[in-house]
Amino acid sequence: MNAAKRFVDLREEARRCLLCYDSPCSKVCSNSDPARAVRAIRFDNASVAGRWLADASADELLRAEQACVHYDRPIRIREIAAALKPSDTALRLPSLEIDFCGIRCENPFFLASSSICTNYDMVASALRAGWAGVFYKTICMQDIHEVSPRFDAVGKPFSAFRNMEQLSENPVDVDFDILHRLKRDFPSKVIVASIMGQTEEEWRSLAVMAEQAGVDAVELNYSCPQMHQAGLGCDVGQNPELVAAFTAVVKDAVSIPVIPKMTPNITHIVVPAAAAARAGADAISAINTVKSVTMSDDAAVSNHKTVSGLSGRAIKPLALRFILEMAQSPDLKGVQLSGIGGIETWRDALEFIQLGCRNVQVCTSVMEYGYRIIDDLVLGLQSYMAQRQVDSLEQLVGEQLPAFVSPSELDCRTWVLPVINHEQCIGCGRCFVSCSDGGHQAIRFGEDRVPHVVGTKCVGCHLCRLVCPVGAIGSSKRIDKR
């Protein structure tokens, strides 16, 4: 079996794993941790997953497989162990420390303001697990009452997640006491208060209370898409004048960093972000959830269907687009970025960092998998840096920005043609179907079930390469068009 197909099989099998709590497969092992190895593969750390199975005997792996509680069939732990390469445990892993708004962060991974951080015990558990800090669930003056049920998901694992969650239901004094205790008990962690007001006086009062609680910074929620009252959340974020006015009020009221949170429910995110910058914002966080509709039978919110926020892997490309636009804008030069939207693995986080973010905030994947994903976020990013011999996370911030150009600057005079590896090809014909019905009819496929590119018709769109299930289609060198 070739390496590419083996990698695909590992990922597919890891995605079948239920990621059990107190995993039965690992409980029957004394020299290995199969659950941790499978979780590493699931979160894009296959290259180091072997360390948790290195000392396992054949009998132990068999016991682990027999202990699996999967509803369908056991995870093929023995095959996974055989396919994994030994990991280099001697590899020196670099520090992930980085400054954000003058605050030292032990790593770039934060809890996003949401239901994953609504009380002291939750946040304390996350901080002990290794998260660098928290953007605590948004505090407001309004009396919040949530609907039930209020979540819907697309796919399992979630490809997208829809929610009607609003703000903290705690009394204001309770939340600020929680923040005070968190900073007292975890002084090396970064505690950020997220706030939302409806008037200038509310914004000022909440910001002052946040600073008095001892938090490191304050996030201004201009982005929540599902507030029950007008004049809150993304109603503000879509109005540059209000963004500027409220940001200026908060900047005048406190000395700690001020971080407006932008809404994606807008055409040009740079306009309100630039307004916040002119009012003195120290950083921008983006994005919040995207207004959406799902139509499944389980999509009812409080017995009705409604528009609410979409998060999860599906929105990552949208989030990256908004981050790119802000990072490229001269109006936001010097304003730091905190990235949010669809971050599930360390590689997702890396993409935000490479576009200019100095930290990332995670929500949906924590809701699905728990705080424990921090282990693979940290390990994966460290391993990547070690392999590239990058000593400081700072070196990765914005490194991909020069690769992005406007459409008018793209090269239309050359092309890159697909190349089929016939040894790797399994003859399924997927490339032929897609090219025939969605491309340029440039693949010949006969009774021998061997595809061939017709050079006189191929335009180098690479649809065939993208649909190939076994990665048997590569690329030629770039050449001048005939």
Secondary structure, DSSP 8 states (H G I E B T S, - for coil): --HHHHHHHHHHHHHH----TT-HHHHT-SS--HHHHHHHHHTT-TTTGGGGTTT--HHHHHHHHHH---SSS---HHHHHHHS----TT-------EEETTEEESSSEEE-SSTTS-SHHHHHHHHHHT--EEE---EESS-----SS-EEEETTTTSEEEE---S--S-HHHHHHHHHHHHHH-TTSEEEEEEE-SSHHHHHHHHHHHHHTT-SEEEEE---TT-SSTTSTHHHHT-HHHHHHHHHHHHHH-SS-EEEE--SSSS-THHHHHHHHHTT-SEEEE---EEE---STT--BTTB---EEEESGGGHHHHHHHHHHHHH-GGGTT-EEEEESS--SHHHHHHHHHTTEEEEEE-HHHHHH-GGGHHHHHHHHHHHHHHHT---GGGGTTTTGGG---GGGS--SEE--EEE-TTT-----HHHHHHHHHS-S-EEE-TT--EEE-TTT-----HHHHH-TT--EEE---EE--
